[in-house]
Amino acid sequence: MNINLSQKSTKTGLILLASAVAGLVTGNQELVDMTVTESGAQVGGIIPVVAAMLIGLWDTFRKEKE
């Protein structure tokens, strides 16, 4: 496996992985947590964090078409 940092998807994938790790390290206990306010909606919990981690892994290691 080779990570090509010149591809935009690789950088996006690494950011998603970092955010997922940060979410797991902070002790996120809920499966899904959703908050709706006047300014918008926020989704949190373990399931969205794992989904972000899987998307991040895929984005990091996939090859973009040139």
C-alpha positions in Angstrom: 0.0 0.0 0.0 1.3 3.4 -1.0 -0.1 6.7 0.3 0.2 9.5 -2.3 -0.1 12.8 -0.4 -0.4 14.8 -3.6 -3.9 13.5 -4.1 -6.7 15.5 -2.6 -8.6 12.4 -1.5 -5.6 11.3 0.6 -5.6 14.5 2.5 -9.4 14.3 3.0 -9.1 10.7 4.2 -6.4 11.6 6.7 -8.5 14.5 8.1 -11.5 12.1 8.5 -9.3 9.5 10.3 -7.9 12.2 12.7 -11.4 13.4 13.5 -12.6 9.9 14.1 -9.7 9.1 16.4 -10.3 12.4 18.3 -14.0 11.4 18.7 -13.1 8.0 20.1 -10.4 9.3 22.5 -12.8 11.9 24.1 -14.9 9.0 25.5 -17.9 9.2 23.2 -20.5 6.8 24.8 -23.7 7.3 22.8 -24.4 5.3 19.6 -26.0 8.2 17.9 -26.5 11.7 19.2 -28.3 14.4 17.2 -28.8 18.0 18.2 -31.0 20.3 16.1 -30.8 24.1 16.8 -31.6 27.2 14.8 -28.1 27.3 13.3 -28.2 23.7 12.1 -27.9 20.0 13.1 -25.0 18.2 14.7 -24.6 14.5 14.6 -22.3 12.6 16.9 -21.8 9.3 18.6 -19.9 6.1 17.9 -21.7 5.1 14.7 -21.0 8.3 12.8 -17.4 8.3 14.1 -16.9 4.7 12.8 -18.5 5.6 9.5 -16.1 8.6 9.2 -13.2 6.4 10.0 -14.1 3.8 7.3 -14.6 6.6 4.7 -11.3 8.1 5.7 -9.5 4.8 5.3 -11.0 4.3 1.9 -10.3 7.9 0.8 -6.7 7.6 2.0 -5.8 4.4 0.2 -7.8 4.7 -3.0 -6.2 5.8 -6.3 -7.7 8.8 -8.1 -8.1 8.6 -11.8 -5.9 11.0 -13.7 
